Amino acid sequence: MIIIAGHELVDAEQRDAFVAAFRGLVTRARDFEGCVHVAITADSVDPERVNVVEVWRDAEALNRWRRRATGPKVGKPRHVEVKRYDAIDGGPLF
């Protein structure tokens, strides 16, 4: 399983429009074979922060998606801290 997680920082007055611009991409990703979860959301505390979470069944699914995904034309975030994690195990939270 592949997990992509982190955040981006954008100007507070642009954040909601930035998140909204990704709605179509998120919808398409969630419908794509091998996608477990995708979310690009406004942070509930920091008005400049956009949280990014993607969970993919495997690297092959993620790579197929990346080859065909086209993101929206949005301004460049001021800061990006998003990383890929390769998960080898998982189970119930509680």
C-alpha positions in Angstrom: 0.0 0.0 0.0 1.2 3.5 -0.8 0.4 6.4 1.4 1.0 10.0 0.3 0.5 12.5 3.1 1.4 16.0 4.0 0.4 19.6 3.5 0.7 22.7 1.4 0.6 26.3 2.4 -1.3 28.9 0.4 -2.5 32.4 1.1 -5.4 32.3 3.5 -7.7 34.2 1.2 -6.9 31.7 -1.7 -7.2 28.5 0.3 -10.8 27.7 -0.2 -10.6 28.3 -4.0 -7.4 26.3 -4.1 -9.1 23.3 -2.4 -12.3 23.6 -4.6 -10.2 23.6 -7.7 -9.1 20.0 -6.9 -12.7 18.7 -6.5 -12.8 17.1 -10.0 -9.3 15.6 -9.6 -10.3 14.0 -6.2 -13.5 12.7 -7.7 -11.7 11.1 -10.6 -9.0 9.6 -8.4 -11.6 8.1 -6.0 -13.2 6.3 -9.0 -9.9 5.1 -10.3 -9.0 1.4 -9.9 -6.6 0.9 -7.0 -7.5 4.1 -5.2 -8.3 3.4 -1.5 -8.7 7.1 -0.5 -7.9 10.6 -1.7 -8.6 13.9 0.1 -7.4 17.5 -0.4 -8.9 19.5 2.3 -8.8 22.8 4.2 -7.2 22.5 7.6 -9.5 23.1 10.5 -7.0 25.2 12.5 -4.5 26.9 10.1 -6.2 29.1 7.5 -3.3 28.8 5.1 -2.9 25.0 5.3 -4.2 22.4 2.8 -4.0 18.8 3.9 -3.2 16.1 1.3 -3.9 12.4 1.8 -3.8 9.6 -0.8 -3.9 5.9 -0.2 -3.3 3.5 -3.1 -3.5 -0.3 -3.3 0.0 -0.5 -4.7 2.7 1.4 -6.7 1.3 0.1 -10.0 -2.1 1.7 -9.4 -0.5 5.0 -8.3 1.7 5.1 -11.3 -1.2 4.4 -13.7 -3.1 7.2 -12.1 -0.2 9.6 -12.3 0.2 9.0 -16.0 -3.3 10.1 -16.7 -4.1 12.5 -13.9 -4.2 16.2 -14.9 -4.5 18.6 -12.1 -6.2 22.0 -12.1 -4.3 25.2 -13.1 -3.8 26.8 -9.7 -1.1 29.0 -8.3 2.0 27.5 -6.8 1.8 26.9 -3.1 4.3 28.9 -0.9 5.4 25.7 0.8 4.9 22.0 0.1 5.6 19.2 2.5 4.1 16.0 1.0 5.8 12.6 1.2 5.3 9.1 0.0 5.2 6.2 2.4 5.3 2.5 1.5 3.2 0.7 4.0 3.8 -3.0 4.4 1.4 -3.8 7.2 -1.9 -2.5 8.5 -4.8 -3.6 10.7 -7.7 -2.4 12.8 -7.1 0.9 14.6 -8.6 -0.3 17.9 
